[in-house]
Amino acid sequence: MAPNKRKKNKNKKGRYGVAEIKTLGNDLLSSASNINNLPLLLNFVNPSSPPHHLLESLLSLHSFFLPLLPTLPSSSSRAADAKGFEHQSHFIYNAWLRSKFDELVKSFLEVLVSPRQQQEEQEAVKEVVLDTLMEFVKVANGGRFHSAIYHRFLHSIVHSESSVEFLVDLLTAKYFKYIDVCYFTLISLKKLATTLEGKDQSEDKSENADVADASQLSSSTERVIHNIYYTISRVPPFENSDNTSDLEMWSRSENEHKQPCGDVNADDKQVKPGKHDNSVLSAAKIAKKMKLKFTQAWLSFLRLPLPLDVYKEVLVNLHQVVIPHLSNPVMLCDFLTRSYDIGGVVSVMALSSLFILMTQYGLEYPNFYEKLYVLLVPSIFMAKHRARFFQLLDSCLKSPLLPAYLAASFAKKMSRLLLSIPPSGALVITALIHNILRRHPSINCLVHREDQVDEGKGDKATDEATAANSDDAKVSASQKLRIDHFNYGEPNPKKSNAMRSSLWEVDTILQHYCPPVSRFALSLENDLTVRAKTSEVNVGDFSSGSYATIIGAEMSRRVKQVPLAFYKSTPSTLFSDADFAGWTFDFKDTSEIMHGSDENADKDDQNSGKRQRVV
């Protein structure tokens, strides 16, 4: 719009109040001769208009366009298609109305994503505008869902520079209960994510970069990804239903054989049945199509270079919110394996989803235990999601088919961690070692290992002992017993030499300063190979432990004998006479002591003066 035209519109808007705008709307609705009031009312639908003016013009325009929408031509229709002068003139008039309706929709989108000054007025205006826009989506295509308008709406939300949380929450509360709204939301989000992915690739972004630093992403791209995730994470998954009458639809079509207009693909334009019409698609087919769109939308989103905060939140919720509702969850294997290979806290978060794919969907990941072995570092005991990690670690080591070297490597590395972790971590590590020793009797040799001199080398050892001094032989034998062959820094558990070592670290925590740790460590002294007399420890009881939980458990623990310092009367001295036989402790008043010290100081001064005079 030119600057002069804007000034004219501002002057015209300044002459109208709420009553005048209401009069313009009533005149427009009463007679077609007042059609020139339509552009005047459209001028009030913009973010800079006062809320009362905007709402009053919106109500009039909504009442004017709603009955006309099914008869208006599409934006791509041409006047040459109409035959006859009367038909062409009528078509031109309807095409003009269509252009004004497109202007109205554009103004609605500007109002929805624009930041307004007053919070309460902003929310009230946006709610009314959203309801009006969704009414247009409902009826603007002959009673079927108008996917083009709805796609423009989601495009404005995703690319908005202001916060869209209120708008998305409003959409979730009011409209995501309708199956067709969710269906076209997933289609639009998939298209938006695919478009953004192609834009990133054209700017020489790495295709395999699942997570990106803030410096690698522009602020606009990062904002778009945040908005896409906030929207897609609130689309509820489809709940299976045997009866199509239980499915709520926002739009109800009477002509199911027609295709809805819009810029989506032909497959995406498939019309869903109404709430009381089950003649088109069965409930099973609807569920299949909804799962397919849900899967495609999430896969398109996960291909984007996600910011670190979004990446972590996705990994935390993926195994509960997304995987159970995908048409083929194994399609996430590339994303999860790359996440698991990153290391650190990201690998811990990816472990839950990867474990589900391996145990429930038959995913094969050859280097799974090697990566899991590397995650056992002291910092894991400070991680936010350590409770879930320790439970999964216990589940991963539960299989009796694990090789002995692998179980021994995990047990030995965890026992080494006992020397450098807090008491809460020592409790969970002790529980894990207890379960490993019970499940794998072949590694119980690590609990108590004698001098390892091979029998085949007995003659050679005897010859060497007789040739050398007996004292030197004893020294060398004692040094040999102190050698630990375990390589803590080796990332490959097969090369760690854990089977040649022993769990000597467990013996150290028997003298741990924290009583719960030392008491719990006594359970490892039992013969865990006798499964009838022992039971596994629930790791979940210790995985969320902390100093606060340990102190709380100790304070609530009932004990039979408690050491007390009890005195019948308040003591007046630090030590009693019985403690130091033959010694006496005389108590003097502080004032007397201070007075005596002053006199001694004066005498010293006098003596020093006499010495000076003598000299």
N, C-alpha and C positions, 0 to 999 in steps of 0.2 A: 504494500500500500504506500502511495506517495506521501511525502510530508504534508502537502497542502490538503490532501484528502483526509489525513489523520486529524489535522486541525479542524476541518469542517465537522468531522464526526464528534470531536470533543466538544465543539460549540453546540452541536445539536443535542448531545447527551446532557450537557449542562442545563438545557432548558426543560428537561423532563424530570418529573418526580415519580414516585411510586404510583400515584393516582393516574398520571398521564400515561405511564407505561401500561397500566391495566386497561385504560381506555383504548390504547392502540391495539392491544391483544383482543379485546372484545369486538372491536370493529373488524379486525382481520378474520375472526371466526364467524362473524355474522354475515359477511358479504364478500364475494370474490372481487368486487370492485375496489376493495381496500387492500389489494395485494401489495401495494407499495409500502404498507406498514411492515411487511416482512423484513426488508433490509434494515429498517430502523430498529426492529426488535433484535436482529442478529448483532447489531453493534453493542448491545448491552451484555452479550454473552462473551466475556473475556476476563482474564484474571485481574485486570485493574478496575473493573466495575465494582461499585458497592454491593455487598451481598444481597440486600433487599431488591435492588434493581435487577441483579442477575437472576434471582429466583423468580421474580415476577415475570420477566420476559421468558424464562425457561418454561414456566407452566403454560404460557400461551403458545409457544412454539411446539411444545410437546403435544398439546391438544390439536394443533393445526396439522402437523406432519403425520401423526399416528394413523389416521384413517387413509391417508394418501399414499403411504409407503408401498403397499402391494401393487399399486398402479403405476408407480414411477419407473421409467426406463433405467437401465443400468448406466453406469458412467461411461462405458465404452460403446454404447449404442450411437448410431449415426442417423441424421435426419433423412438421408437418402433412402433408408429402408422403409419409410412411411410412404404410402401411395395416396395421391390426391392432395389437393390444396388444403382441404379441411383437416385431413389426417396429419399433414406436415405442420400446420399451424398448431394443432393440438400437441403434436410431438415436441415442437419447439418450446411450447409453454411448460410441458412436463419436464423437458430436459433442463429448462431454467430452474424449475423447482428442485430438480435433482442436484443441480450445482449448489443451490442454497442449502440443501440438506447436507451435502458434503462439507460446506463451510461450517454448518452447525456442529457436525461431528468433530471437525478439526478444532473448533473452539472448545468443545467439551473436553477433548484430550489435553488442551493447553491448561484449562482450569484444573483438571485432575492432578497434573504433575507439577503445577506451579506452587511455590511456597508462598503462603499468605501470612499476613502479619499476626492476626489474632488466632490462637489455636482453636478455640471453641467454634468460631465462625468458619474456620477452614474445614474442620471435620463435618460440620452440618452441611455446608455447601457441597463438599465432595461426595457426601453420601447421597444427596439428592441428584447430583449430576450422574453418579454411577448408576443409580436406579433407572434414571431416564435413558441412559445409554444402553443398559441391558434390555430395556423394553424395546428399543430400536433393533437390537440384535435379535430379539425374539420374533418380531413381526415384519422386519424390513425385507424379507426374502420370501414373501408369500406364506408366512407362518412357519417357515423352517429357519434353522439356525443360520444367521448371517456370519459366516466365518471370516469374511474380509474385514468387517468392522471390528470384530473381536480381535483379530490379529493386529490391527492397527492399535487397538487399546493396549494389548500386551507389549507391543513394540515400544509404545510410549512409556510404559512402566519400566521396562528393562533398561531403556536408555535415559531414564530420568536422572537429572543432576541433583535433585532433592530426595529426601527420604520417602520411600514408598511403603514403609512398614504398615502404616495405618490403612493405606489403600488395599494392600494385599490381604491384611487381616480382615478387612471388610468383605472383600471378595470371597475369602475362605468361609467366613461365618454365614454369608447369605446365599452364595451361588455354587460353591464346590460340592454341595449335596446333590446337585443335578448331574447326571451321568454325561449328558452331552456337553455341558460346560467343562467338565474335567477332560473329556475326550479331545475337544478342540484346544484346550489349554496345553495339553501334552504335545499336540501337533505343532502349535505355534512355538512353543519353547524349543522343540527339536529344530525347527527351521531357524530360529534366532541363534541357537548354539552352533549350528552348522555354518551359518553365515559368518559368525564371529571366528570360528575355527579357520575358515577359508581366508579371512582377512589377516589373521595372525600368520598363516603360512605364506601369504603373499608378502608379508613384511619380514620374511626369513626367520620366522620363529621355529623352534625345534618341535617336530611332531611328537616326539616321545617325552617331552617335558611335561609330566603330569603336575608337578609342583614347581612354581616359579617364585623367585624373590621379588620383593616389592620394587627393586630397582630395574628388574627386567620387564615389568609390566607398566604400561602407561596408566595414569590415574583413571582415565575414562574406561579402558578395558577392564581394569580391576573392579571398578564400580559396576560395570555391566555384569560381570561374573557374579558379584555379590547379589545383585538384584535377581539374576536368573536362579541362583541357588535358593534365595529366600522364597521365590515363587514356587519352584518345583518341589521343594521340600514340604510344602503345605498342600500339595495336591494329594488327596487321600487315595490309597490304592483301592482297586475295585474289589468289593465284597461279593463272593459267589452267591448267586441266588438261583433257585430252580424255577422261579416263576417270573416272567417279564413284567407282570403287573406290579411287582414290588419295586421296579426301577422308576425313579422320578426323572422326568425330562423337563427342561426349561422351555423348549419349543416343541409344539405339537403340530405335526404336519398332516394335512388332509390329502395331499398329493404326494405319496411316498415315492412315486416313480420318477419324480423330477430330481435333478441334481441341484444342490445349493450352490449359489454363486460364491465367489471368493478366489483367492490366489493360492489355495491349497491343491494338492494333487487329487487325481480322480479317486484314488483309493481312500484318501482322507475325507472325501465328500460323501461317503456312504452314510445314509440317513438312518438314525436309530429309531426304534419304535417308540410310540408314546406310552404314557403310563398305563393306558387301558387298551393298547393295540399290540397284540403279539403275533401279527400275521407276517411280519417281514423277517425278523431275525429271532432265533431262539436265544434263551439265556446263556447257553453254552457258547454260542458264536459271539455274543456280545462280550462275554468274559474273555474269550480268546483275543478279540480285537483290542479290548482295553489293556490286556497284559502286553500285547505287542507294542502298542503306542507308549505304554509306561516304560518298557524296556528300551525302545528307540530313543525316547527323550533323555533317559538317564545316561545311556551310552554316549549320546552326543554331548551331553554336559561333561562327562568324565574325560572326554578327549581334550578339553580346554586346558590351557596352562593355569591351573588353579592357584590362587594365593595360598600361603601357608596356613592361615587361620581357617579358610574354607576347606582346605585339604584335610586338616586334622578333624574338623567337625564331620566331614563326609565319612572318614574312616571310622569314627566312633559310632555313627548311626547306621552304617551300611548294612551290617549283618542282621539288624532288627527291622529296619524300615524299608529297605530296598530288595535285598536278596530273596526273601520269601515270596515276593510278588512279581518277579521277573519270569518271562516266558522260558528263558534258558540261562540260569545263573552262571553257568560255566563261561559265558561270554565276558565275565569280569576277570577272568584269570590273568590276562595281560596287565590290566590295571593293578591288580592286587600283587602279582609277583614283582612288578617294578617297584611298587610301594614297599614290599617286604625287603627288597634288595637295597633300599636307601640306607637302612640302619637307624639306630637310635630310637627315639620315641615314635617315629613314623612306622617303623617295623613292628613295634609293640601294638600300635593301633590297628595295623593291617592283619595281625595274627588271627583275630577273631573271625573275620570274614574268610580268610584263607583256610582256616581250620574247618569251617562249615563246608566249603567247597570240596575239601579233601575227604571229609568223613561222610557227607550226605549226597554229594553229586559226583563222586568218583574222580576228582581231579588228581593227577599225578604230578608231584613236584619233587624231583630227585634230591635237590640240595636243601630240603626243608630243615632237617635236623642240624646241618652244618650252620645254617643261618640262625637257627634257634640257639645253638651253642654259643655263638658270638654275642648274642644279646645278654648273656649272663655277666654283667659288670656291676660294680657297686652302685652306680648311678641309677640303676633300675629300681632300687629300693626307695628312691625318692620320687619316682614318676607318679603322675596323677592317676594313671590307669593300671597300677601295679597289681591291684587285687584281681582283676580279670586276667592279667598276664600269668600270675602264679597258678590260677585255676586251670588255665589252658595248658600251661607247662606240665602240670600234674596229669592232665588228660592225655597229652602227647606221649608221656612216658609210661602209660598204663599198659600198653600192649606187651604180652609175653614174648612176642616174636622179635623184639629188638635185640640186636647183637650184644654180646656181653661187653665188648669194648665200648659201645656207645653208652650203655647204662653206667659203666664204670667211669667214663669221662664226665658225664653229667654229675654223678655223685661226688667225684673228686673235686671238680671245679666249684660246686656249691659248698663243699666242706672248706675249700680254701677261702671262699667269700666270708665264712664265719669269722675270720680274723679281722675283717675291716668293715663290718656293717653294724648298724644299731641293733639293740636288743629285739625290736619288733621284727627286723629282718632275720635275725638268728632263729627266732621261733618258727617262722615259715620255712626257712631252709632246713631246719631239723625235721620238720614234718615231711618235707619232700624227700630227704635222704631216708627217713624211716620207710616211706612207701616204696622207694626204689629198691632198698635192700630186701623188703618183704616180697616184692614182685619178681625179683631176679636173684634167686639163691646162688647163681653161679658167681656173683661178685662179692659174696660175703667174706671171701678171703681178704678183702680190703680192711675189714674191721680189726683183724688181729693177724699180723704177718710175722713169722719167725725169720731167722737168718736164711737167706735164699742162696744156698750153695748147691748147685746141681750135683746129683749123685754121679752122673757120668764123669764129672771132673774131680771125683774124690781122690784118686791116686795122684793126680798132679798137684792137688792142694796139699796132700800129705807130704810129698817130696819137697815142696816149697817150704812147708812148715818145719820140717826136719833140717833143712839147709840153713834157715834163718834163725835168728835169735827168737826165743819164746816171747820175750817182752815186745819185740817189734811186731810179732804176729798178732798179739793181743791188741796193740794200738791200731793196726790196719783193719782188724775185724770190727772194732768199735766204730772206726770211721766209716766202714762200709755199711754198717747198720744205720748211720745217720744220713745216708744219701737218699734223696727223694727224686726218683726218675721222672716224675710228672712235670711236663712243660706247660706252665700256666699260660704263656703267651702264644701257644700254638692254636690257630683258629680251626684247624682240622681235628676233630675228636679222634680220628683214627690214628693220628701221629702224636697224640699227647702222652703216650706211655702210661696211661692211667692204670692199666692192669698190673704194672710193675711197682705201683706205689701202694700207699695205705692211707686210711682216713685218720691220720694222727691228729688232725685239727679238731676232730670231735672230742678227743680227750682233753683238749685245752679248755673247752667251754664247760667242762664239769666243774671248773673253778671260776666260772664267769661271775662277774660282780653283780649281775642281775639275778636274783633268786629264781624267777620263773624259767629263765633260760637254762640254768644249771639243773633244775629239777626235771625239765622236759628232756634234757639230754640223757638222763639216766635210762630212758626208754630204749636207747640204742644199744645198751648193754645186754638186753634180752636176746635170746636166740630167735631172730625173726624168720628163720627158715621153717619153724614149726608154725604153719599157718593156722592150725586148729586152736592154738593158744594165743594168737595175736590177731589184731585187726588193723585195717588201714586207718590212717588219720585223715580227717576232713581238713583239707588245706584251706577251705573257705573260712574256717574259724580263726585262722591266723593271718590271712592274706591282707586284711585291712587294719592290722595292728599298728600302734604308735605308742609313744611314751605315755600319752593320756590313757589309752586303754589298758596298758600294763599297770599303771599306778592305780587306776580305778579297780582293776581286778584284785590287786593286792590289798586295797583298802576294804573291799567287800569280802575278802577271804577270811573264813573262820579258822583260827588256829588254837591248838590245845595249850601250848606253852608260849608265853610272850615274855621276853627279857624286859625287866623294869628297873629303874633307879628309884627306889622308894625310901623316903625318909619320914620318920615319925614326927620330927620337928624340923623347922627350917634351918639349914646349916648356916653357921656364921663364919666358917673358915673353909678354905679350899681343900685342905687335907686335915684329917683327924690325927690325934696323938698316936693312935694305934698304928697308923701307916708308917710313921717314922719313930721307932723306939729309940729313946735316948736323946731325942731332939726336943727342943722347946721353941715355941713360936710366940713371942710377946707382942701384943698389939699395943701400939702407941697412937695417940691422937695425932691427926695430921697437923694441927696447929703447933703442937709441941715439936714435932719433927722439923717443921719449917722454921720455928724460933731457934732451935738448936743449930740448924744449918747456918742461920744468919750470924749467930755468935761465933761459930767456927770461922766464918769468912772474915769477920772483923779481926780475930786473932791472927789470921794469916796475913792480913794487911799490915798489922802492927809489926809482926816479925820481919816482914820484908823491908819495912822502913828502917828497922834497927840494922839490918844487914847492909843497907845502903850507906848509913852513917859510918859504920865501921870501916867500910871500904874507903 
